[in-house]
Amino acid sequence: MADDLTSNATGPAPSVDAALITYTHVIYGLHALAVLIGLTTAATVVGSFVGGLPSIVAVIMNYARRRETRGTFLESHFRWQIRTFWFALLWVLVIWAVTLPLFIVLIGVPLFFAGFVALAIWIAYRVLRGWLALRDRRPMYI
């Protein structure tokens, strides 16, 4: 029986360099560090993730070696990590755009906090789900 990581219906899958798997673990670790910083300091999870050095470095690392992951299961992890960062930034802008005008009538305050709590949970979920899939050497299906 063929190993799922080495073959598929169209033929053998490209081999994955162990160093690149470790590199991907480091990227997840940087994203997790940003979440942890947001949980344990005065910073928020969202603020730490979108504006913190660990996640910014992680996204730069994604783009720096993205080409090397083409055709491997790691390609889906890189896409997952990059999308998590950029969608989080997009949602920050949406939350601000929707709630800022409503601050005048005070309804914006609870909406703002609810939006940021929901986004923080989404970010933590994406980091955890991706890292667990990488541990099991499974691709991320988006």
KAGI-V114657 format. One record per run of one state. SS is the DSSP state (2 for helix, 1 for strand, 0 for the rest). FROM is the first residue (numbers start at 1). TO is the last residue. Records with the same first field share a line. If there is no record, write none. Layout:
# KAGI-V114657
SS: FROM-TO ; FROM-TO
This chain:
# KAGI-V114657
0: 1-6 ; 9-10 ; 13-17 ; 41-44 ; 52-52 ; 70-72 ; 106-106 ; 136-142
1: 7-8 ; 11-12
2: 18-40 ; 45-51 ; 53-69 ; 73-105 ; 107-135
